[in-house]
């Protein structure tokens, strides 16, 4: 089966493996952009995804979750049994536990990460920027201030260059909040970033410390704006957090902002 898959098939399989859940729309943004029209891209995507489902490379989450699904473009895909085996053989990753339907909250958050990645692909193509790397939930560890090991896992680590081959690379740690976390939880995360920055571990390994971008969204615009204001004020008033290292932006504007920031450096 592996030899019969196209480069695009492998790319789709890889995206489902890396991000765990991905919608048809997101896959279309990532891998079906070289078509005469959006309608043509969507038709081709439906055909390819249907074939990968028939091969048990992709499976579909059957029940509606969080109101995300809306027709074929809203279908949520994951690695099915054949896809899991191919991905594991190609990457050397460990066997995952048997698939179980995720909770709405987990699905919403996971798809928000995938959506930002897909939007970055789109905005990068439009602007000519290069996506150097996109890594969901990278693991970081460091020596905590009072001993022991601190651990950090941003929702997404992003490296962008303003143009393909450009020497300057802009790096970002992304935290996505959809209105589920309390303010103390968000501040604790910000403190973990500051402790990690102060440890110097990231700087020693990667040459610098990424900017921290909080991407916030919720079903109601007013609620999102309120959370942005509250978090911004809390970061500014916190005596141990250098708030100038943090940027807060909406889910709608995040990808365009990141690409623009990369072009400004």
C-alpha positions in Angstrom: 0.0 0.0 0.0 2.8 2.4 0.9 4.2 2.4 -2.6 0.9 3.3 -4.1 0.5 6.5 -2.2 1.3 9.8 -3.8 3.4 12.6 -2.2 0.2 14.4 -1.3 -1.3 11.3 0.2 1.8 11.0 2.5 1.5 14.7 3.4 -2.1 14.2 4.4 -1.3 11.1 6.4 1.6 13.0 8.1 -0.7 16.0 9.0 -3.2 13.6 10.6 -0.4 11.9 12.5 1.1 15.1 13.7 -2.0 17.1 14.6 -4.2 14.1 15.5 -7.4 15.6 14.2 -7.9 17.7 11.1 -10.9 18.8 9.1 -11.3 18.6 5.3 -11.2 22.4 5.1 -7.8 22.4 6.9 -6.4 19.7 4.6 -7.6 21.6 1.6 -5.8 24.8 2.8 -2.7 22.8 3.3 -2.5 20.5 0.3 -5.0 21.4 -2.4 -4.1 25.0 -3.1 -2.8 24.5 -6.7 -6.2 24.4 -8.4 -8.0 26.9 -10.6 -10.7 27.6 -8.1 -11.8 26.9 -4.5 -14.6 24.7 -5.8 -12.1 22.7 -7.9 -9.9 22.3 -4.9 -12.8 21.2 -2.7 -13.9 18.6 -5.2 -10.5 17.1 -5.6 -10.0 17.1 -1.8 -13.3 15.2 -1.3 -12.3 12.6 -3.9 -8.8 12.1 -2.4 -10.1 11.9 1.2 -12.8 9.5 0.2 -10.1 7.2 -1.3 -7.9 7.4 1.8 -10.9 6.5 3.9 -11.6 3.5 1.8 -8.0 2.4 2.3 -8.5 2.8 6.1 -5.7 5.4 6.1 -8.1 8.0 7.4 -11.1 7.6 9.6 -13.8 10.1 10.4 -15.1 11.2 13.8 -18.8 10.2 13.4 -20.6 12.3 16.0 -20.7 16.1 15.8 -18.4 17.8 18.2 -18.6 21.4 19.4 -20.6 22.4 16.3 -17.5 22.1 14.1 -18.8 19.9 11.4 -20.7 21.6 8.6 -21.1 19.3 5.6 -18.1 17.6 4.0 -15.7 20.4 4.7 -16.4 20.1 8.4 -15.7 16.4 8.6 -13.0 15.6 11.1 -10.3 13.1 10.2 -7.9 11.0 12.2 -5.4 8.2 11.4 -7.3 4.9 10.9 -5.7 1.5 11.4 -3.7 1.4 8.1 -2.7 5.0 8.4 -1.5 4.5 11.9 0.6 1.6 10.9 2.1 3.5 7.9 2.8 6.6 10.1 4.4 4.5 12.8 6.7 2.7 10.3 7.6 6.0 8.6 8.4 7.9 11.7 9.3 5.3 14.3 6.7 6.6 16.6 5.2 4.5 19.4 2.0 2.7 19.0 -1.0 4.8 20.0 -3.8 3.5 22.1 -7.0 2.4 20.4 -9.0 5.3 19.0 -11.7 6.7 21.2 -14.1 9.5 20.6 -12.6 12.7 22.1 -14.5 15.1 24.3 -15.8 18.3 22.7 -13.4 20.5 24.7 -10.3 18.4 23.6 -11.5 18.3 20.0 -12.1 22.1 19.9 -8.7 22.8 21.2 -6.9 20.3 19.0 -8.6 21.6 15.9 -7.8 25.2 16.9 -4.1 24.2 16.8 -4.5 22.5 13.5 -6.5 25.4 12.1 -3.7 27.9 12.9 -1.2 25.7 11.2 -3.5 25.5 8.1 -4.0 29.2 8.1 -0.2 29.8 8.3 0.2 27.6 5.2 -2.3 29.8 3.4 -0.9 33.2 4.5 2.6 32.0 3.9 1.9 31.2 0.3 0.1 34.5 -0.3 2.9 36.6 1.2 5.8 34.5 0.0 6.9 33.7 3.6 8.5 30.3 4.4 7.3 28.1 7.2 10.5 26.8 8.6 8.8 24.6 11.2 5.5 24.0 12.8 5.6 21.7 15.9 2.5 21.0 18.0 3.1 20.6 21.7 6.9 20.5 21.7 8.2 19.3 25.0 10.6 21.6 26.9 12.2 20.9 30.3 14.4 23.1 32.5 15.8 23.4 36.0 13.1 25.2 38.1 14.2 28.1 40.3 14.0 26.1 43.5 15.3 22.9 42.1 13.6 20.0 40.4 12.6 19.9 36.8 10.1 22.3 35.2 8.2 21.2 32.1 6.5 23.3 29.4 4.6 22.3 26.3 3.4 25.2 24.1 0.4 24.4 22.0 2.4 25.2 18.9 6.0 26.3 18.2 6.3 28.3 15.0 9.4 29.3 13.0 8.9 31.6 10.0 11.1 33.4 7.5 9.9 36.4 5.5 11.0 34.8 2.3 12.2 31.4 1.2 15.8 31.0 2.1 16.0 34.1 4.2 18.6 33.9 7.0 16.5 35.7 9.6 14.0 33.4 11.3 11.2 34.5 13.6 10.2 32.1 16.4 7.0 32.0 18.4 5.5 29.9 21.2 1.7 29.8 20.8 -0.8 29.3 23.5 -4.4 28.9 22.4 -7.2 29.7 24.8 -10.9 29.1 23.8 -12.3 30.5 27.0 -12.0 27.3 29.0 -9.1 28.2 31.3 -9.2 30.5 34.4 -7.1 33.6 34.6 -4.9 32.1 37.4 -4.2 29.1 35.1 -3.2 31.4 32.3 -0.9 33.5 34.6 0.7 30.2 35.9 1.5 29.3 32.3 3.0 32.8 31.7 5.1 32.3 34.8 6.3 28.9 33.5 7.4 30.6 30.3 9.3 33.2 32.4 11.0 30.5 34.4 12.0 28.7 31.3 13.3 31.9 29.7 15.3 32.7 32.8 16.8 29.2 32.8 18.5 30.0 29.5 17.9 26.5 28.2 16.1 27.5 25.1 18.7 30.1 24.3 21.5 27.6 24.7 19.9 25.0 22.5 18.2 27.2 19.8 20.0 30.5 19.9 17.2 32.7 21.3 13.9 32.8 23.0 10.7 32.8 21.0 8.0 35.5 21.5 5.0 34.2 23.3 1.7 34.7 21.5 -1.6 34.1 23.2 -4.3 33.2 20.7 -7.8 33.7 22.1 -11.2 32.9 20.9 -14.7 32.0 22.0 -18.2 31.8 20.3 -18.9 35.4 21.3 -16.7 38.3 20.1 -17.4 40.4 23.2 -16.3 37.6 25.5 -13.1 37.2 23.6 -12.3 40.9 23.8 -13.0 40.9 27.5 -10.7 37.9 28.1 -8.0 39.7 26.0 -8.3 42.8 28.1 -8.3 40.9 31.4 -5.2 38.8 30.5 -3.4 41.8 29.1 -3.9 43.8 32.3 -2.9 40.9 34.5 0.4 40.4 32.6 1.2 44.1 32.7 0.6 44.3 36.5 2.5 41.1 37.4 5.8 42.0 38.9 7.7 38.9 37.6 6.4 38.7 34.1 8.0 40.9 31.4 4.7 41.6 29.6 6.5 43.0 26.5 7.5 39.5 25.6 3.8 38.5 25.3 1.3 39.3 22.6 -2.4 38.6 22.8 -4.5 38.3 19.6 -7.7 36.7 18.4 -7.9 33.3 16.6 -9.2 35.1 13.5 -6.1 37.4 13.2 -3.4 35.1 14.5 -2.0 33.6 11.3 -1.8 37.0 9.4 -0.2 38.6 12.4 2.5 36.0 12.7 3.4 36.1 9.0 3.4 39.9 9.1 5.7 39.9 12.2 8.1 37.6 10.4 8.3 40.0 7.5 9.0 43.0 9.8 12.1 41.4 11.4 
